[in-house]
Amino acid sequence: MSNAVRDNPEQNRFEMDIGEALAVANYRLSPGVVTIFYTEVPPELEGRGHGSALVRGTLDMIRARGEKVVPRCGFVRAFIARHPEYKDLVVQ
């Protein structure tokens, strides 16, 4: 299993392979800001940390690109609340 997160700009989503399945974080890109609307892990794989791995990888990629984030997704907001090292990425 690979937890490498990749950007798929054609689909406006970050993706992470989970075996044969796919976890995604849908977004809209504005200049310097990524608005994340929805994250999805296949239901049969929920509760195993894949969603957190997806969000961590996504936020790390956003940081590396020098962008900020607007977390519209409740899961992403909760992740950031539990991981204050990412709070500097949030656009108020």
C-alpha positions in Angstrom: 0.0 0.0 0.0 1.3 3.4 -0.9 0.2 6.5 1.0 1.8 8.9 -1.5 -0.6 11.8 -2.2 -0.6 13.2 -5.6 -2.4 16.2 -7.2 -4.8 15.5 -10.1 -5.5 19.0 -11.3 -7.6 17.7 -14.2 -10.1 16.3 -11.7 -9.5 19.1 -9.1 -8.6 16.6 -6.4 -5.7 15.2 -4.4 -5.6 11.4 -4.6 -4.0 8.6 -2.6 -4.0 4.9 -3.5 -5.1 2.4 -0.9 -4.3 -0.9 -2.5 -6.7 -1.0 -5.4 -9.0 1.7 -3.9 -8.7 5.5 -4.1 -9.1 8.2 -1.4 -9.7 11.7 -2.7 -9.8 15.3 -1.4 -11.8 17.5 -3.8 -10.7 21.1 -4.1 -10.9 24.4 -5.9 -7.8 26.3 -6.6 -7.5 30.1 -6.5 -4.3 32.1 -6.7 -2.3 30.9 -3.7 -5.3 29.2 -2.0 -6.7 25.7 -2.1 -10.3 25.3 -0.9 -10.9 21.7 0.1 -14.6 20.8 0.0 -14.8 17.1 0.5 -12.7 14.1 1.4 -13.6 10.6 0.7 -12.2 7.2 1.7 -14.0 4.1 0.5 -16.5 3.1 3.2 -15.0 -0.4 3.7 -11.6 1.2 4.5 -12.8 3.9 6.9 -11.4 4.0 10.5 -8.0 2.8 9.6 -6.2 6.2 9.4 -6.3 6.5 5.6 -8.3 9.8 5.8 -5.7 11.3 8.1 -2.9 10.2 5.8 -4.7 11.7 2.9 -5.2 15.0 4.7 -1.6 15.1 6.1 -0.1 14.5 2.6 -2.4 17.0 1.0 -1.5 19.7 3.6 2.1 18.9 3.3 1.9 19.4 -0.5 0.0 22.6 -0.1 2.7 23.9 2.3 5.5 22.8 0.0 3.9 24.8 -2.9 3.7 27.9 -0.7 -0.1 27.9 -0.7 -2.8 28.4 2.0 -5.9 26.3 2.6 -9.6 27.0 3.2 -10.9 23.8 4.9 -14.6 23.6 4.0 -14.5 19.9 4.7 -15.4 19.0 8.3 -12.8 16.2 8.4 -10.1 18.5 7.3 -11.1 21.2 9.9 -11.0 18.5 12.6 -7.7 17.2 11.5 -6.2 20.7 11.6 -7.7 21.3 15.1 -5.9 18.1 16.3 -2.7 19.0 14.5 -1.8 22.6 15.3 1.3 22.4 13.2 -1.0 23.0 10.2 -2.9 25.9 11.6 -0.6 28.4 9.9 -1.9 27.2 6.5 -5.5 28.2 7.2 -6.9 31.3 5.6 -9.1 33.1 8.1 
